């Protein structure tokens, strides 16, 4: 469950579609606020129903959850926003927020009039849900991209546990040692968030600029992809699979690959499924140039909501320290509120998790969203394996993807 889904733990797992009692009106009724959310399982439903209850208590209105599987959520919300069918409270992903600003209410005036303390949240998490200086959602989670590793495999190869800030040279040395023991080092992916995150960390290359424009002409981007392709050719990385977004996760969990790029949202799943001790560190980077992307999700208000003040009251409770601490203990999210993050560290159960997260957050920048983000994701799935697996030079494949984006 990887797809620009990452900041959530619900993508593609089971279909669950809850229908709001209101029949989909933006405010539900005079005493109801409808809330749209992606839901992946019955366990998800229970957790998010509880979050909705906190919003109901704060707003004095019932919060009625409209849930859909992640894959269906974006199609549904894109047809609802701007119409009377739009929910009042809209769950929004940082990577997509700039695609939906026409249907979302900027929250800046509500933040100011209520004295809502945005300083209590991770700065990157807040920035990631803003567009052109306007805040469109309040984050409930955030998270930098990290590198998970198989501690047992590293120990067997005589490789010391990698510390945050380890370098590309360190990784290459570890990959060589692992190969001598018959162990592949890296599980590759062409999924946008993880490929982009790896490229940024490896040499600072980017695919989307700060304005949200897809730009695949950065020479560093092709250089980083060719570096990955070199690992595949050398037998120290798995081949990328554009058709199976979970192939990299599975390769790590079943022990085929000793490392994989992921986010804090992956930690509990990896720990529960792996038959080895899981470790976590930062993605390797040049000496003294550590950098990673972060992504997250939050709650916004639709422009057609008949009670934006009530919806914002609900959101303030749904992102309170108490609520986000509870989500952290459930393993649902790495909290965007800094005061709630200790609960996640305590629950993660992975040695070094706190040191790694703090190090990564210190150098994290929000992964830019783009109006062409979905199309880029699809094209990377289609053409990305050709460059990551070394069938064609990355420069040529990136140029081909750029031509398709221009159509």
C-alpha positions as YAML, in Angstrom:
chain: A
units: angstrom
residues:
- id: 1
  name: UNK
  ca: [0.00, 0.00, 0.00]
- id: 2
  name: UNK
  ca: [2.39, 2.58, -1.20]
- id: 3
  name: UNK
  ca: [1.09, 4.97, -3.87]
- id: 4
  name: UNK
  ca: [1.17, 8.70, -2.91]
- id: 5
  name: UNK
  ca: [-0.84, 7.04, -0.21]
- id: 6
  name: UNK
  ca: [1.86, 6.90, 1.97]
- id: 7
  name: UNK
  ca: [0.89, 9.37, 4.52]
- id: 8
  name: UNK
  ca: [-2.01, 7.16, 5.32]
- id: 9
  name: UNK
  ca: [-2.24, 3.52, 6.11]
- id: 10
  name: UNK
  ca: [-5.39, 2.70, 4.21]
- id: 11
  name: UNK
  ca: [-4.72, 2.45, 0.50]
- id: 12
  name: UNK
  ca: [-6.15, -0.43, -1.42]
- id: 13
  name: UNK
  ca: [-7.12, -2.56, 1.57]
- id: 14
  name: UNK
  ca: [-10.69, -3.74, 1.44]
- id: 15
  name: UNK
  ca: [-13.64, -1.80, 0.20]
- id: 16
  name: UNK
  ca: [-15.72, 0.00, 2.73]
- id: 17
  name: UNK
  ca: [-18.16, 2.66, 1.69]
- id: 18
  name: UNK
  ca: [-20.14, 4.41, 4.36]
- id: 19
  name: UNK
  ca: [-23.02, 6.61, 3.35]
- id: 20
  name: UNK
  ca: [-23.77, 9.72, 5.35]
- id: 21
  name: UNK
  ca: [-27.19, 9.91, 6.87]
- id: 22
  name: UNK
  ca: [-27.63, 13.33, 5.35]
- id: 23
  name: UNK
  ca: [-27.65, 12.09, 1.76]
- id: 24
  name: UNK
  ca: [-24.48, 14.06, 1.01]
- id: 25
  name: UNK
  ca: [-25.46, 17.67, 1.65]
- id: 26
  name: UNK
  ca: [-22.49, 19.86, 2.46]
- id: 27
  name: UNK
  ca: [-23.58, 20.47, 6.03]
- id: 28
  name: UNK
  ca: [-25.65, 17.30, 6.28]
- id: 29
  name: UNK
  ca: [-28.40, 19.12, 8.11]
- id: 30
  name: UNK
  ca: [-28.70, 21.91, 10.63]
- id: 31
  name: UNK
  ca: [-27.29, 19.59, 13.30]
- id: 32
  name: UNK
  ca: [-24.89, 17.48, 11.21]
- id: 33
  name: UNK
  ca: [-21.45, 18.02, 9.67]
- id: 34
  name: UNK
  ca: [-20.53, 15.51, 6.97]
- id: 35
  name: UNK
  ca: [-16.89, 14.42, 6.84]
- id: 36
  name: UNK
  ca: [-15.15, 12.62, 3.97]
- id: 37
  name: UNK
  ca: [-12.28, 10.23, 4.75]
- id: 38
  name: UNK
  ca: [-10.51, 7.30, 3.11]
- id: 39
  name: UNK
  ca: [-11.25, 4.06, 4.96]
- id: 40
  name: UNK
  ca: [-9.36, 0.81, 4.46]
- id: 41
  name: UNK
  ca: [-10.89, -1.62, 6.96]
- id: 42
  name: UNK
  ca: [-13.36, -2.06, 9.78]
- id: 43
  name: UNK
  ca: [-10.55, -1.24, 12.21]
- id: 44
  name: UNK
  ca: [-9.98, 2.03, 10.38]
- id: 45
  name: UNK
  ca: [-13.68, 2.80, 10.65]
- id: 46
  name: UNK
  ca: [-13.68, 2.36, 14.41]
- id: 47
  name: UNK
  ca: [-10.65, 4.61, 14.87]
- id: 48
  name: UNK
  ca: [-11.94, 7.40, 12.64]
- id: 49
  name: UNK
  ca: [-15.45, 7.17, 14.08]
- id: 50
  name: UNK
  ca: [-13.82, 7.94, 17.42]
- id: 51
  name: UNK
  ca: [-12.02, 10.94, 15.92]
- id: 52
  name: UNK
  ca: [-15.35, 12.15, 14.53]
- id: 53
  name: UNK
  ca: [-16.88, 11.89, 18.00]
- id: 54
  name: UNK
  ca: [-14.31, 14.36, 19.34]
- id: 55
  name: UNK
  ca: [-15.25, 16.76, 16.55]
- id: 56
  name: UNK
  ca: [-18.92, 16.36, 17.37]
- id: 57
  name: UNK
  ca: [-18.34, 17.17, 21.03]
- id: 58
  name: UNK
  ca: [-16.41, 20.34, 20.16]
- id: 59
  name: UNK
  ca: [-18.81, 21.61, 17.51]
- id: 60
  name: UNK
  ca: [-22.08, 20.62, 19.16]
- id: 61
  name: UNK
  ca: [-23.09, 18.87, 15.96]
- id: 62
  name: UNK
  ca: [-23.07, 15.29, 14.81]
- id: 63
  name: UNK
  ca: [-20.08, 14.48, 12.59]
- id: 64
  name: UNK
  ca: [-21.22, 11.98, 9.97]
- id: 65
  name: UNK
  ca: [-18.43, 10.02, 8.27]
- id: 66
  name: UNK
  ca: [-18.49, 9.35, 4.53]
- id: 67
  name: UNK
  ca: [-15.84, 6.70, 3.95]
- id: 68
  name: UNK
  ca: [-14.41, 5.24, 0.76]
- id: 69
  name: UNK
  ca: [-11.39, 3.15, -0.20]
- id: 70
  name: UNK
  ca: [-8.37, 5.33, -0.94]
- id: 71
  name: UNK
  ca: [-8.38, 4.53, -4.67]
- id: 72
  name: UNK
  ca: [-11.99, 5.73, -4.98]
- id: 73
  name: UNK
  ca: [-11.73, 8.66, -2.59]
- id: 74
  name: UNK
  ca: [-10.10, 11.14, -4.96]
- id: 75
  name: UNK
  ca: [-12.49, 10.46, -7.81]
- id: 76
  name: UNK
  ca: [-15.42, 10.93, -5.48]
- id: 77
  name: UNK
  ca: [-14.17, 14.11, -3.83]
- id: 78
  name: UNK
  ca: [-13.23, 15.68, -7.17]
- id: 79
  name: UNK
  ca: [-16.84, 15.39, -8.33]
- id: 80
  name: UNK
  ca: [-18.27, 16.64, -5.02]
- id: 81
  name: UNK
  ca: [-16.19, 19.73, -4.23]
- id: 82
  name: UNK
  ca: [-17.81, 22.92, -5.44]
- id: 83
  name: UNK
  ca: [-21.29, 21.38, -5.39]
- id: 84
  name: UNK
  ca: [-24.00, 20.96, -2.81]
- id: 85
  name: UNK
  ca: [-22.91, 17.32, -2.45]
- id: 86
  name: UNK
  ca: [-19.55, 18.32, -0.97]
- id: 87
  name: UNK
  ca: [-18.90, 17.27, 2.63]
- id: 88
  name: UNK
  ca: [-18.22, 20.03, 5.14]
- id: 89
  name: UNK
  ca: [-15.00, 18.48, 6.45]
- id: 90
  name: UNK
  ca: [-12.63, 17.24, 3.77]
- id: 91
  name: UNK
  ca: [-9.63, 15.02, 4.44]
- id: 92
  name: UNK
  ca: [-6.79, 16.20, 2.24]
- id: 93
  name: UNK
  ca: [-3.37, 14.82, 1.36]
- id: 94
  name: UNK
  ca: [-0.46, 17.24, 1.10]
- id: 95
  name: UNK
  ca: [0.55, 15.85, -2.28]
- id: 96
  name: UNK
  ca: [-2.86, 16.64, -3.77]
- id: 97
  name: UNK
  ca: [-4.04, 19.76, -2.00]
- id: 98
  name: UNK
  ca: [-3.07, 22.07, -4.85]
- id: 99
  name: UNK
  ca: [-5.41, 20.10, -7.14]
- id: 100
  name: UNK
  ca: [-8.45, 20.94, -4.99]
- id: 101
  name: UNK
  ca: [-8.02, 24.55, -3.87]
- id: 102
  name: UNK
  ca: [-10.97, 25.70, -5.99]
- id: 103
  name: UNK
  ca: [-13.29, 23.69, -3.75]
- id: 104
  name: UNK
  ca: [-11.58, 24.28, -0.39]
- id: 105
  name: UNK
  ca: [-11.98, 27.22, 1.96]
- id: 106
  name: UNK
  ca: [-8.73, 28.94, 3.02]
- id: 107
  name: UNK
  ca: [-8.58, 28.57, 6.79]
- id: 108
  name: UNK
  ca: [-6.43, 31.61, 7.59]
- id: 109
  name: UNK
  ca: [-9.30, 33.83, 8.76]
- id: 110
  name: UNK
  ca: [-10.71, 31.06, 10.96]
- id: 111
  name: UNK
  ca: [-7.26, 30.40, 12.43]
- id: 112
  name: UNK
  ca: [-6.86, 34.09, 13.22]
- id: 113
  name: UNK
  ca: [-10.37, 34.69, 14.60]
- id: 114
  name: UNK
  ca: [-10.23, 31.65, 16.90]
- id: 115
  name: UNK
  ca: [-6.62, 32.10, 18.01]
- id: 116
  name: UNK
  ca: [-5.81, 28.57, 16.87]
- id: 117
  name: UNK
  ca: [-2.17, 27.85, 17.69]
- id: 118
  name: UNK
  ca: [-0.54, 26.67, 14.48]
- id: 119
  name: UNK
  ca: [2.89, 26.88, 16.14]
- id: 120
  name: UNK
  ca: [2.01, 23.68, 18.02]
- id: 121
  name: UNK
  ca: [2.33, 21.77, 14.73]
- id: 122
  name: UNK
  ca: [5.34, 20.65, 12.76]
- id: 123
  name: UNK
  ca: [6.20, 23.55, 10.44]
- id: 124
  name: UNK
  ca: [6.73, 21.28, 7.47]
- id: 125
  name: UNK
  ca: [3.38, 19.59, 8.04]
- id: 126
  name: UNK
  ca: [1.59, 22.94, 8.04]
- id: 127
  name: UNK
  ca: [3.44, 24.21, 4.99]
- id: 128
  name: UNK
  ca: [2.72, 21.03, 3.05]
- id: 129
  name: UNK
  ca: [-1.03, 21.71, 3.32]
- id: 130
  name: UNK
  ca: [-0.78, 25.31, 2.18]
- id: 131
  name: UNK
  ca: [-0.77, 26.69, -1.35]
- id: 132
  name: UNK
  ca: [0.41, 30.17, -2.34]
- id: 133
  name: UNK
  ca: [0.60, 31.19, 1.31]
- id: 134
  name: UNK
  ca: [-2.96, 30.09, 2.14]
- id: 135
  name: UNK
  ca: [-3.67, 27.31, 4.63]
- id: 136
  name: UNK
  ca: [-6.18, 24.80, 3.25]
- id: 137
  name: UNK
  ca: [-6.04, 22.07, 5.91]
- id: 138
  name: UNK
  ca: [-4.79, 21.41, 9.44]
- id: 139
  name: UNK
  ca: [-2.48, 18.37, 9.51]
- id: 140
  name: UNK
  ca: [-3.13, 15.37, 11.70]
- id: 141
  name: UNK
  ca: [-0.02, 13.54, 10.53]
- id: 142
  name: UNK
  ca: [3.31, 14.19, 8.89]
- id: 143
  name: UNK
  ca: [6.34, 12.10, 8.20]
- id: 144
  name: UNK
  ca: [9.75, 12.16, 6.55]
- id: 145
  name: UNK
  ca: [10.85, 9.43, 4.20]
- id: 146
  name: UNK
  ca: [13.26, 6.99, 5.86]
- id: 147
  name: UNK
  ca: [15.23, 3.83, 5.15]
- id: 148
  name: UNK
  ca: [14.14, 0.66, 6.96]
- id: 149
  name: UNK
  ca: [16.71, -2.12, 7.21]
- id: 150
  name: UNK
  ca: [17.00, -5.77, 8.18]
- id: 151
  name: UNK
  ca: [19.17, -5.76, 11.32]
- id: 152
  name: UNK
  ca: [19.70, -9.53, 11.17]
- id: 153
  name: UNK
  ca: [21.01, -9.34, 7.59]
- id: 154
  name: UNK
  ca: [23.31, -6.44, 8.47]
- id: 155
  name: UNK
  ca: [24.66, -8.34, 11.49]
- id: 156
  name: UNK
  ca: [25.26, -11.47, 9.40]
- id: 157
  name: UNK
  ca: [27.21, -9.41, 6.85]
- id: 158
  name: UNK
  ca: [29.25, -7.76, 9.60]
- id: 159
  name: UNK
  ca: [27.81, -4.33, 8.83]
- id: 160
  name: UNK
  ca: [27.36, -1.98, 11.77]
- id: 161
  name: UNK
  ca: [23.88, -0.58, 12.32]
- id: 162
  name: UNK
  ca: [23.70, 2.57, 10.15]
- id: 163
  name: UNK
  ca: [23.30, 5.79, 12.10]
- id: 164
  name: UNK
  ca: [21.26, 8.79, 10.94]
- id: 165
  name: UNK
  ca: [23.28, 10.84, 8.47]
- id: 166
  name: UNK
  ca: [25.08, 7.85, 6.94]
- id: 167
  name: UNK
  ca: [26.42, 8.51, 3.46]
- id: 168
  name: UNK
  ca: [26.06, 7.09, -0.04]
- id: 169
  name: UNK
  ca: [29.60, 5.71, 0.32]
- id: 170
  name: UNK
  ca: [28.55, 4.01, 3.57]
- id: 171
  name: UNK
  ca: [25.57, 2.44, 1.81]
- id: 172
  name: UNK
  ca: [27.66, 1.20, -1.11]
- id: 173
  name: UNK
  ca: [30.11, -0.43, 1.30]
- id: 174
  name: UNK
  ca: [27.22, -2.08, 3.14]
- id: 175
  name: UNK
  ca: [25.72, -3.27, -0.16]
- id: 176
  name: UNK
  ca: [29.03, -4.90, -1.13]
- id: 177
  name: UNK
  ca: [29.27, -6.68, 2.23]
- id: 178
  name: UNK
  ca: [25.67, -7.86, 1.99]
- id: 179
  name: UNK
  ca: [26.23, -9.15, -1.55]
- id: 180
  name: UNK
  ca: [29.12, -11.32, -0.33]
- id: 181
  name: UNK
  ca: [26.58, -13.04, 1.95]
- id: 182
  name: UNK
  ca: [24.13, -13.52, -0.93]
- id: 183
  name: UNK
  ca: [21.89, -10.69, 0.27]
- id: 184
  name: UNK
  ca: [20.40, -8.02, -2.02]
- id: 185
  name: UNK
  ca: [20.72, -4.60, -0.40]
- id: 186
  name: UNK
  ca: [17.88, -2.41, -1.72]
- id: 187
  name: UNK
  ca: [14.24, -2.96, -2.72]
- id: 188
  name: UNK
  ca: [13.59, -0.50, -5.56]
- id: 189
  name: UNK
  ca: [10.38, 1.32, -6.43]
- id: 190
  name: UNK
  ca: [9.14, 3.53, -9.27]
- id: 191
  name: UNK
  ca: [6.32, 4.89, -7.14]
- id: 192
  name: UNK
  ca: [6.62, 8.65, -7.24]
- id: 193
  name: UNK
  ca: [6.93, 9.49, -3.54]
- id: 194
  name: UNK
  ca: [9.58, 6.84, -2.87]
- id: 195
  name: UNK
  ca: [11.54, 7.30, -6.07]
- id: 196
  name: UNK
  ca: [11.49, 11.09, -5.67]
- id: 197
  name: UNK
  ca: [12.52, 10.75, -2.04]
- id: 198
  name: UNK
  ca: [15.44, 8.49, -2.89]
- id: 199
  name: UNK
  ca: [16.65, 10.81, -5.63]
- id: 200
  name: UNK
  ca: [16.49, 13.89, -3.38]
- id: 201
  name: UNK
  ca: [18.48, 12.17, -0.65]
- id: 202
  name: UNK
  ca: [21.07, 10.62, -2.97]
- id: 203
  name: UNK
  ca: [22.12, 13.83, -4.69]
- id: 204
  name: UNK
  ca: [19.48, 16.55, -4.35]
- id: 205
  name: UNK
  ca: [17.74, 15.86, -7.67]
- id: 206
  name: UNK
  ca: [14.06, 16.78, -8.04]
- id: 207
  name: UNK
  ca: [11.11, 15.99, -10.30]
- id: 208
  name: UNK
  ca: [8.72, 18.74, -9.18]
- id: 209
  name: UNK
  ca: [9.82, 22.29, -8.47]
- id: 210
  name: UNK
  ca: [8.63, 24.49, -5.62]
- id: 211
  name: UNK
  ca: [5.86, 25.99, -7.75]
- id: 212
  name: UNK
  ca: [4.32, 22.57, -8.41]
- id: 213
  name: UNK
  ca: [5.59, 22.24, -11.98]
- id: 214
  name: UNK
  ca: [6.88, 18.85, -13.10]
- id: 215
  name: UNK
  ca: [10.42, 19.34, -14.39]
- id: 216
  name: UNK
  ca: [12.34, 16.17, -15.27]
- id: 217
  name: UNK
  ca: [15.28, 17.95, -16.85]
- id: 218
  name: UNK
  ca: [17.42, 18.23, -13.72]
- id: 219
  name: UNK
  ca: [20.68, 16.36, -14.58]
- id: 220
  name: UNK
  ca: [20.95, 15.24, -10.94]
- id: 221
  name: UNK
  ca: [17.66, 13.36, -11.29]
- id: 222
  name: UNK
  ca: [18.91, 11.25, -14.19]
- id: 223
  name: UNK
  ca: [22.23, 10.75, -12.39]
- id: 224
  name: UNK
  ca: [20.51, 9.42, -9.25]
- id: 225
  name: UNK
  ca: [18.27, 7.07, -11.24]
- id: 226
  name: UNK
  ca: [21.29, 5.75, -13.13]
- id: 227
  name: UNK
  ca: [22.95, 5.14, -9.74]
- id: 228
  name: UNK
  ca: [19.98, 2.99, -8.71]
- id: 229
  name: UNK
  ca: [20.11, 1.20, -12.08]
- id: 230
  name: UNK
  ca: [23.77, 0.46, -11.38]
- id: 231
  name: UNK
  ca: [22.79, -1.28, -8.16]
- id: 232
  name: UNK
  ca: [20.22, -3.37, -10.05]
- id: 233
  name: UNK
  ca: [22.83, -4.32, -12.68]
- id: 234
  name: UNK
  ca: [25.32, -5.21, -9.95]
- id: 235
  name: UNK
  ca: [22.79, -7.43, -8.21]
- id: 236
  name: UNK
  ca: [22.62, -5.28, -5.07]
- id: 237
  name: UNK
  ca: [19.09, -4.01, -5.73]
- id: 238
  name: UNK
  ca: [15.86, -5.68, -6.82]
- id: 239
  name: UNK
  ca: [14.31, -4.92, -10.20]
- id: 240
  name: UNK
  ca: [11.53, -2.36, -10.09]
- id: 241
  name: UNK
  ca: [7.97, -3.51, -10.72]
- id: 242
  name: UNK
  ca: [5.68, -0.82, -12.10]
- id: 243
  name: UNK
  ca: [2.62, -3.08, -12.00]
- id: 244
  name: UNK
  ca: [2.90, -4.00, -8.32]
- id: 245
  name: UNK
  ca: [3.19, -1.02, -5.99]
- id: 246
  name: UNK
  ca: [3.78, -3.29, -3.01]
- id: 247
  name: UNK
  ca: [6.64, -5.27, -4.57]
- id: 248
  name: UNK
  ca: [9.32, -3.31, -2.69]
- id: 249
  name: UNK
  ca: [7.53, -3.71, 0.66]
- id: 250
  name: UNK
  ca: [7.11, -7.42, 0.06]
- id: 251
  name: UNK
  ca: [10.76, -7.86, -0.94]
- id: 252
  name: UNK
  ca: [11.81, -6.26, 2.32]
- id: 253
  name: UNK
  ca: [9.34, -8.12, 4.52]
- id: 254
  name: UNK
  ca: [10.19, -11.54, 3.05]
- id: 255
  name: UNK
  ca: [13.92, -10.89, 3.42]
- id: 256
  name: UNK
  ca: [14.77, -10.68, -0.30]
- id: 257
  name: UNK
  ca: [16.08, -7.12, 0.12]
- id: 258
  name: UNK
  ca: [17.78, -5.79, 3.24]
- id: 259
  name: UNK
  ca: [16.56, -2.18, 2.95]
- id: 260
  name: UNK
  ca: [13.55, -0.27, 1.64]
- id: 261
  name: UNK
  ca: [12.49, 3.37, 1.54]
- id: 262
  name: UNK
  ca: [9.31, 4.09, 3.51]
- id: 263
  name: UNK
  ca: [7.71, 6.42, 6.00]
- id: 264
  name: UNK
  ca: [6.82, 6.25, 9.70]
- id: 265
  name: UNK
  ca: [3.42, 4.94, 8.66]
- id: 266
  name: UNK
  ca: [5.13, 1.71, 7.51]
- id: 267
  name: UNK
  ca: [6.89, 0.94, 10.78]
- id: 268
  name: UNK
  ca: [4.22, -1.03, 12.62]
- id: 269
  name: UNK
  ca: [3.31, -3.05, 9.53]
- id: 270
  name: UNK
  ca: [6.95, -3.93, 8.83]
- id: 271
  name: UNK
  ca: [7.55, -4.86, 12.44]
- id: 272
  name: UNK
  ca: [4.42, -7.03, 12.60]
- id: 273
  name: UNK
  ca: [5.10, -8.95, 9.37]
- id: 274
  name: UNK
  ca: [8.88, -9.30, 9.21]
- id: 275
  name: UNK
  ca: [10.54, -12.40, 10.68]
- id: 276
  name: UNK
  ca: [13.65, -10.37, 11.53]
- id: 277
  name: UNK
  ca: [14.47, -7.36, 13.69]
- id: 278
  name: UNK
  ca: [13.63, -4.15, 11.86]
- id: 279
  name: UNK
  ca: [15.85, -1.09, 12.10]
- id: 280
  name: UNK
  ca: [15.37, 2.41, 10.71]
- id: 281
  name: UNK
  ca: [17.74, 5.15, 9.63]
- id: 282
  name: UNK
  ca: [17.92, 8.06, 7.21]
- id: 283
  name: UNK
  ca: [18.19, 7.54, 3.45]
- id: 284
  name: UNK
  ca: [21.88, 7.69, 2.49]
- id: 285
  name: UNK
  ca: [23.06, 11.09, 1.29]
- id: 286
  name: UNK
  ca: [26.31, 12.86, 0.39]
- id: 287
  name: UNK
  ca: [28.51, 13.73, 3.36]
- id: 288
  name: UNK
  ca: [27.02, 16.71, 5.20]
- id: 289
  name: UNK
  ca: [24.10, 17.08, 2.77]
- id: 290
  name: UNK
  ca: [21.32, 15.05, 4.38]
- id: 291
  name: UNK
  ca: [17.88, 15.88, 3.03]
- id: 292
  name: UNK
  ca: [14.57, 14.07, 2.75]
- id: 293
  name: UNK
  ca: [10.98, 14.71, 1.72]
- id: 294
  name: UNK
  ca: [8.05, 14.75, 4.10]
- id: 295
  name: UNK
  ca: [4.36, 14.26, 3.38]
- id: 296
  name: UNK
  ca: [1.19, 14.25, 5.42]
- id: 297
  name: UNK
  ca: [-2.57, 14.64, 5.56]
- id: 298
  name: UNK
  ca: [-5.07, 16.86, 7.31]
- id: 299
  name: UNK
  ca: [-8.59, 18.21, 7.51]
- id: 300
  name: UNK
  ca: [-10.01, 21.12, 5.54]
- id: 301
  name: UNK
  ca: [-13.38, 22.78, 4.99]
- id: 302
  name: UNK
  ca: [-15.26, 22.84, 1.68]
- id: 303
  name: UNK
  ca: [-16.30, 26.21, 0.23]
- id: 304
  name: UNK
  ca: [-19.92, 25.09, 0.10]
- id: 305
  name: UNK
  ca: [-20.07, 24.12, 3.77]
- id: 306
  name: UNK
  ca: [-23.00, 25.96, 5.35]
- id: 307
  name: UNK
  ca: [-21.28, 26.09, 8.76]
- id: 308
  name: UNK
  ca: [-17.53, 26.63, 8.28]
- id: 309
  name: UNK
  ca: [-17.15, 27.88, 11.86]
- id: 310
  name: UNK
  ca: [-18.68, 24.67, 13.21]
- id: 311
  name: UNK
  ca: [-16.55, 22.57, 10.88]
- id: 312
  name: UNK
  ca: [-13.41, 24.34, 12.05]
- id: 313
  name: UNK
  ca: [-14.35, 23.77, 15.69]
- id: 314
  name: UNK
  ca: [-14.63, 20.08, 14.88]
- id: 315
  name: UNK
  ca: [-11.25, 20.10, 13.12]
- id: 316
  name: UNK
  ca: [-9.52, 21.74, 16.09]
- id: 317
  name: UNK
  ca: [-10.69, 18.84, 18.27]
- id: 318
  name: UNK
  ca: [-9.86, 16.24, 15.62]
- id: 319
  name: UNK
  ca: [-6.27, 17.54, 15.59]
- id: 320
  name: UNK
  ca: [-5.94, 18.15, 19.33]
- id: 321
  name: UNK
  ca: [-3.03, 16.78, 21.33]
- id: 322
  name: UNK
  ca: [-5.30, 14.23, 22.99]
- id: 323
  name: UNK
  ca: [-6.71, 12.97, 19.69]
- id: 324
  name: UNK
  ca: [-3.38, 12.78, 17.90]
- id: 325
  name: UNK
  ca: [-1.75, 11.07, 20.88]
- id: 326
  name: UNK
  ca: [-4.46, 8.43, 20.65]
- id: 327
  name: UNK
  ca: [-3.86, 7.98, 16.90]
- id: 328
  name: UNK
  ca: [-0.13, 7.65, 17.57]
- id: 329
  name: UNK
  ca: [-0.73, 4.91, 20.13]
- id: 330
  name: UNK
  ca: [-2.93, 3.11, 17.60]
- id: 331
  name: UNK
  ca: [-0.11, 3.32, 15.06]
- id: 332
  name: UNK
  ca: [-2.28, 5.30, 12.66]
- id: 333
  name: UNK
  ca: [-0.13, 8.35, 12.21]
- id: 334
  name: UNK
  ca: [3.06, 10.14, 13.18]
- id: 335
  name: UNK
  ca: [1.43, 13.18, 14.79]
- id: 336
  name: UNK
  ca: [1.72, 16.60, 13.20]
- id: 337
  name: UNK
  ca: [1.43, 18.09, 16.69]
- id: 338
  name: UNK
  ca: [4.90, 17.97, 18.16]
- id: 339
  name: UNK
  ca: [3.62, 17.43, 21.72]
- id: 340
  name: UNK
  ca: [1.97, 14.17, 20.65]
- id: 341
  name: UNK
  ca: [4.99, 12.71, 18.87]
- id: 342
  name: UNK
  ca: [6.46, 11.09, 21.98]
- id: 343
  name: UNK
  ca: [3.54, 8.65, 22.00]
- id: 344
  name: UNK
  ca: [4.53, 7.45, 18.54]
- id: 345
  name: UNK
  ca: [8.15, 6.97, 19.59]
- id: 346
  name: UNK
  ca: [7.05, 4.91, 22.58]
- id: 347
  name: UNK
  ca: [4.74, 2.77, 20.47]
- id: 348
  name: UNK
  ca: [7.07, 2.21, 17.50]
- id: 349
  name: UNK
  ca: [9.18, -0.39, 19.28]
- id: 350
  name: UNK
  ca: [12.12, 0.10, 16.91]
- id: 351
  name: UNK
  ca: [15.52, 0.96, 18.33]
- id: 352
  name: UNK
  ca: [16.76, 4.31, 17.11]
- id: 353
  name: UNK
  ca: [13.36, 5.40, 15.80]
- id: 354
  name: UNK
  ca: [13.30, 8.63, 17.78]
- id: 355
  name: UNK
  ca: [16.86, 9.60, 16.86]
- id: 356
  name: UNK
  ca: [16.18, 8.83, 13.19]
- id: 357
  name: UNK
  ca: [12.87, 10.68, 13.02]
- id: 358
  name: UNK
  ca: [14.28, 13.77, 14.68]
- id: 359
  name: UNK
  ca: [17.29, 13.77, 12.39]
- id: 360
  name: UNK
  ca: [15.14, 13.32, 9.29]
- id: 361
  name: UNK
  ca: [12.63, 15.97, 10.33]
- id: 362
  name: UNK
  ca: [15.44, 18.47, 10.83]
- id: 363
  name: UNK
  ca: [16.37, 18.20, 7.15]
- id: 364
  name: UNK
  ca: [12.94, 17.43, 5.68]
- id: 365
  name: UNK
  ca: [11.22, 19.56, 3.07]
- id: 366
  name: UNK
  ca: [7.59, 19.07, 2.01]
- id: 367
  name: UNK
  ca: [7.27, 16.90, -1.08]
- id: 368
  name: UNK
  ca: [5.79, 19.28, -3.67]
- id: 369
  name: UNK
  ca: [2.38, 18.49, -5.03]
- id: 370
  name: UNK
  ca: [1.49, 19.14, -8.65]
- id: 371
  name: UNK
  ca: [-1.61, 19.43, -10.78]
- id: 372
  name: UNK
  ca: [0.12, 16.84, -12.99]
- id: 373
  name: UNK
  ca: [1.03, 14.64, -10.02]
- id: 374
  name: UNK
  ca: [-1.37, 11.81, -10.82]
- id: 375
  name: UNK
  ca: [-0.30, 11.73, -14.46]
- id: 376
  name: UNK
  ca: [3.38, 11.70, -13.43]
- id: 377
  name: UNK
  ca: [2.66, 8.81, -11.07]
- id: 378
  name: UNK
  ca: [1.00, 6.81, -13.84]
- id: 379
  name: UNK
  ca: [3.82, 7.49, -16.29]
- id: 380
  name: UNK
  ca: [6.47, 6.48, -13.75]
- id: 381
  name: UNK
  ca: [4.64, 3.20, -13.22]
- id: 382
  name: UNK
  ca: [4.55, 2.67, -16.99]
- id: 383
  name: UNK
  ca: [8.01, 3.85, -18.04]
- id: 384
  name: UNK
  ca: [9.98, 4.02, -14.78]
- id: 385
  name: UNK
  ca: [11.07, 0.37, -14.74]
- id: 386
  name: UNK
  ca: [12.90, 0.89, -18.04]
- id: 387
  name: UNK
  ca: [15.30, 3.36, -16.41]
- id: 388
  name: UNK
  ca: [15.50, 1.92, -12.90]
- id: 389
  name: UNK
  ca: [16.16, -1.56, -14.29]
- id: 390
  name: UNK
  ca: [18.80, -0.19, -16.67]
- id: 391
  name: UNK
  ca: [17.03, -1.00, -19.93]
- id: 392
  name: UNK
  ca: [17.35, 2.61, -21.10]
- id: 393
  name: UNK
  ca: [19.35, 5.62, -19.84]
- id: 394
  name: UNK
  ca: [17.39, 7.62, -17.29]
- id: 395
  name: UNK
  ca: [17.83, 10.82, -19.30]
- id: 396
  name: UNK
  ca: [16.03, 9.28, -22.30]
- id: 397
  name: UNK
  ca: [13.17, 7.83, -20.24]
- id: 398
  name: UNK
  ca: [12.64, 11.08, -18.33]
- id: 399
  name: UNK
  ca: [12.50, 12.96, -21.63]
- id: 400
  name: UNK
  ca: [9.89, 10.51, -22.91]
- id: 401
  name: UNK
  ca: [7.79, 10.96, -19.77]
- id: 402
  name: UNK
  ca: [8.07, 14.74, -20.20]
- id: 403
  name: UNK
  ca: [6.74, 14.47, -23.75]
- id: 404
  name: UNK
  ca: [3.72, 12.50, -22.53]
- id: 405
  name: UNK
  ca: [3.09, 15.05, -19.78]
- id: 406
  name: UNK
  ca: [3.02, 17.76, -22.42]
- id: 407
  name: UNK
  ca: [0.20, 16.12, -24.35]
...
